[in-house]
Amino acid sequence: MVALEIIAGTWDFYLERETAAAIGKFDGLHVGHRRLIEEIMSKKNDGLETCVFTFDPPPSVFFGTSDGGELTTREEKRILFERMGVDILIEFPLTDSTAAMEPEVFVEEVLAKRMNVRFLAAGEDVSFGKGGRGDALLLGKMAPDNGFELSIVEKVCVGGSAVSSTRIRRQVEAGNMEEAARMLGMSYMLYGQVGQGKKLGREIGFPTVNVIPEQNKLLPPRGVYFSRVRCGEKTYRAISNVGYKPTVTNERVMGVESYLYDFNREAYGEWIEVYLLSFSRPERQFENLEALRAQLVEDIAAGAVYEEESL
């Protein structure tokens, strides 16, 4: 896998190689976004470098219109774009000055000149430039004079309606992880570094790995989920608790604690990916550690049944 080249925090860049680029918000990297990536990947055979252009912070955050936490954080996007085979990721700084850029200037200065775009893929609701006046119609008018071919990709429908980050966000907030996965094209992902817990899981016979998600990451309802955990180059079957762990601590810090089947080594300090497949039960407080242990036995058994039924 070729390493992803990341250009972040600056708009003072010039790409020497001609590029096939996709432009978008990429919140959630859902099936609609994946269609854009497929478009540019098909141009690799023409000798073009593949490039993804997105804004940082996301426009909804910058303009204060966000309707919830992020479906995919900056680090998660970087991981996924690299796995998709994208060559270059541009995290264009969204500031007062860049937000005020005239859309015509954006096309000429950024897309044509700095990014050396020869093929551009965008969604039909693409928006850029001052007042969001840049759109698919403007791109169509300006593409020929600026030396690039344009592909406007229609929205992808799942369940009879167009996929959107808002739709996915509502499913995650409701704990409907299967529905979220249908629109994402993958199970819902949480990325974080394994931290030092109180080791109570090990004490009661069920060692776990603990991560604290980024503060801006959208989390589903508190509870236990059937999951997968990628640690190193291997992916393990798991059950994960999203919540505060009320039985063992009074600290109100949201975390994700996972028990991995067939895992028997230390992972402190490692960066892992937790994929939430299906909601199992709500988080609740137990009378003591023995009651918690008994419930964990049931949870692990339920996870094994879930695996068998999923095969």
N, C-alpha and C positions, 0 to 999 in steps of 0.2 A: 504494500500500500504506500503510495507516494504521499509524503508529508504535505499537509495543507499550508499554503503560504497565507499569512494573515496580515492585512494592512489595517491598522486601527489607530484612532486618535488623531488622524491627520487627513487633509485632502490635498496635501502637497506630494503627490505621487504621479508617476507616469509608467504605464505598462508598455514595454517594448513589443511584447508578443501580441498578435491580433487575438481578440477574445470573442467567445460566445458567452454572453452574460445573461443572468436572470436577475430581475429587480423585484423586490417585494419586502413585506414586513417580516415574513417567515416566523410568526408567532405560532408555535406548535408544530411547525414543519409537517403539516397535514397532507392528505392525498392530493389536494390542489397544488400545494407547493412542490410536491414530488413530481407532478406533471411538468412543471417548469424546469426542474432539474433534468428530467428525461429529455426535454427539448434541447437543452444545451449540450448534454452528454452525446447526443446524436451527431453533434458537429465536431467531435474530436477527430473523426475520420477525415475531416476537411483540413486538419492541421491547426485548428483553433484551440487555444487554452480556454478552459472552462472557468467562469468567474461568477460568483454570487455577490450581489450588491445589496446591502441592507443598512438601515440607519441605527445608530447607537447614541443615546437611548432610543427605544422605539417611539414613534410619533405619539402614540397614545399616552405614553409616560411623560414625554416632553411637554405635550399640550394639556396634560391633566384630564384626558378623556378616557383613561383606562377603566374598564369595568371589572377588574379583578387582577389577581396575581398573574405572573408570566407562566405560560404553558411550557415554554422551553427557554431556559436561561442562556446567557451568552456562552458559557462553557459547554453546555449541552449541545448547542447549535454547532459549535466548533467540532465536537466529536462526531456528530452525525454527518455534517458536510464532508468531513475527511473520509468517513466510511463510504459515502456515496461516490467518492472519486473526484470531487471538485478540486481544481488546482489552486484557485485563489479565492479568498473571502475578504471582501472590503466591508469593514464596519465603519461606515461614514459618520463622522461626528455631527450630530444634530445640535446646532447652537442657534442663538438668535440670528446670527449673520447667515449661516447656511440655510436656515429655514426661510429666510427672506430672499433667497436667490430666485430670480425669475426663471420659470420653467424652461424657456428657450435657451437661457444661458446654461442651465444644468445639462441639457441635451448636448449642446455644442462643446462646453468646457469640460464636463465630467465624463459623459458617456463617450463622445467621439474622440476628444483630445486626450484626456488622461487615462481612460480605460481602453482606448483603441478598439472599440466594439465594432465587430463586423456582423454579428447576429445578436439580436436581443429578444428575450422571452419575457413577457409580462402578463399579469392577469388582466381581465377586462375591467377591473375596478382599480387599476393602478393609479396612484396619486403621488405627486411630487411637486416641489417648487412652491413659491410664495402663494399663500392662500389655497394650496392644494390644486392650483389651476392646471398643473401638468397632468395629462390623462392619456388614455389610449389613442384618442383622436389626434392629439398633438404629436404623439410619437409617430403615428402613421404619416402625418404631413411632413415631418422633419427627417424621417429615416433616409429617404433617397438622397437628399442633399448632404447628409452627414455620413454617408458611406456604409450604412448597415441595413441588413434585412431584419424585418420585424415579424414576430409571431405573437399574436394576442391569444392567450389561452382562456377558453371558457371555464366557468366554474364547474367543479366536479360535484355531482350529486350522490348522496348516500341516503337511503331511506326516503327517497322522493323529494329531498330538499338539498339546496346547495350547502356544501361544507363550508363552515366558517369557524374562526377561532372562538367566536362568541358561543356558537352551538357546542363546541367541544368543551369549553370552559363550564358550561351549565351541566354537562354530563359528569365531568370530574367533580364538580361541587356536590352533585347528588350521589356520588359513589358508583355511578354506572360505568365501570371501567371497560366493560366489553364494548359498549356503544362508543366510548371515547376512542378505543383502539380501532374500531371500524373506520372512523374518520381520520385518525392519525396515520393509519397504515402500519402501526406498531403499538405495542403496549405502552402505557404511560410511564415515563422515565423520571427518576430522581437520581441526581448525581451528587456525590459528596465524599468527603474524606472520613475514613473510619477513625473514631475518637475513642478515648479511654472512658469506659463507663464504670459503673460500680462493681462490675463483674458478678452481679447477683445471678445472672443467667447461668454462668459457669458453676456458681455455688449450688444451684438447684438442679444441675445436670443438663442444662440446655444453653451452652455458650452462644452468644449472639454477636453481631456486628452492628455498631451504632453510627449513624450519621445525622448531622444537623443540616437540613436543606438551607439553601440561600433564603434570606428573609423575603425576597420578592417572588419566590417560587409558589405557584398555586398548589395547595395540598387538598386532597380529598377529605371526606369526613373522617374523624378519628375512629380507628378500629383496626381490626386484623384483616389482612388481605393475603390471598394466595399470590405468590410472586415468583420472580426469577431474579437472581443477583449475579451480575457479571463481576468477577474479581480476578484481576490479571487477565489471562487469555481464556479463562474457563467460565462457563455459566452454570450456576447451580439452581436446583429447585429450592424454594424457600417459602416461608411464611413471614410476613412483615407486619409490625404494629406501627401505625401512624398515630402519634399522640403524645401525651404527657407522662405516661407510665405512673398513674396515680397510686398504685399499690406500693411502689418502692421509693417515691420521691414527691415532695411538695413543690418542686421547682416547676414553674409554668413555661417550660421550654419545649416547643414542638420538635420532635425528633422522629426518626424512622429506625426501628430496631428490628433486625432480621435474623431468624434462625435458618441456617443453611443446611439442607440435607447433605450428608456425605462430605462434610467439610471439617477438617480437623487440624487447622493450623492458625497461628496468629495472623491478624491482618491490620493491626494498628498502624495508622499512618498511610495506608493504601487508599487510593481513590477507586470507588466502586460505583456501579450503576444498578439501581433497584428498579425493576419493572413490575408494576402493580397490575395483576391480571384480573382479579375478581374479589369483590368484597365478601368477607366471611361472617364477621360479627362486629358489633360496636365495641369500643374500648370501655372497660368498666373497672372499678376498684374492687379488689378482693380483700377478705378479712385478714389474710396472712399469706406468707410465702408458700405454704403448703397448698392452700386453695389455688393460688396462682399456678403452681406446678401442675396440679391436677388438670387445670384448664389448658395448660400448654400441651399436655399429653393428648387431650382431645383435639386441640388445634392441629397438631402435627399429624395425627391420624386422619383428620378431615382433609389436610393437604395432600396426603398420599392418595386418598380416594379421588380427590379432584384431579390429580395427575392421571390416574387410571382412566377416568371418564373422559379426559381431554385427548387421550391417545386415539 
